Each structure stands twice: as C-alpha cells, then as structure tokens.
C-alpha cells in the first residue's frame, strides 16, 4: 500500500482501529535510482537509434538491403 510519508502515522493509527493487530511490519523502497537508470537507458537508446538512422541514410545505394 502506498501512503504519503507525511500521513503515515495517521494512516497507521486509523488502520489499527479497524481490528485487532496480530502482526505489524513496514517496509519502503526508494526507486529514484531505478528511475534515473531508466532515463539514462532511454537517452542512450535514442542516441543509438539516431546513429543507426544516420548510417542508413549515408550508405551507398549499391549496398544490398
């Protein structure tokens, strides 16, 4: 479940009122590094595509297709 950090304690207190707490655990995952990694991979693939398209445009007409 995704809960804004600023409202986490409020959410937890409200959830505890819904029934008997048998077990409680929390975890979080920082995905910002993964997000930036994906952005970098997209930029690299775009540049690679541009280079390949330029090569295709520059190839001699006599090359087999």
N, C-alpha and C positions, 0 to 999 in steps of 0.2 A: 504494500500500500504506500502510495506517495503522499507525504504530508509536509507542508512548508515548515522549515526549521523554526520559524518564529511562533508557530502554533502547535508545535509537537507536544509540549507538556499539557496544554489544554486538551488536545485530542486524546492523549493517554488517560487523563483523568476522566474524561467523558466515556471512554471505552470501558474503563474499569467499573463504571456504574451499570453497565449493561448486563452484568452477570458475575459469577464467581471466577476469580482469577486463579487458574490452576498453574499456569506457567507463563512467564513473561520473558521476552527477548527482543532485542532491537539490533538492527544492522543498517549499514549505509554503504553506498558505493559512489565514489567520485568518478564520474565519467568524462570530466573535462579533458583529461589527457587523451582518452579514446576519441573524443570529438575532434580535437585538433589533429590527431593522427589521420583521421578520415579526411579532413580538409586538405591536409598535405598530400595524401594519396590522390585525391581528386585533381588537385593542381598539377601533380606530376603526370597523371594520365592525360590531362588536357594538353599539356605541352608535348607529350609523346604523340598524341593524335595530330597536332599541328605539324610536327616534324614529318610524320609519315605522309600526310596530305601534301606537303611541300615536295617531298621526294616523288610522289606520284605525278605531280604537275610537271616536274623537271625531267622526268625520264624521257628518253628518245622514243619517238613514235614507232621505231622499228622493234622495240622490245616486245616480246610476247606478253599477252595479257592473260 
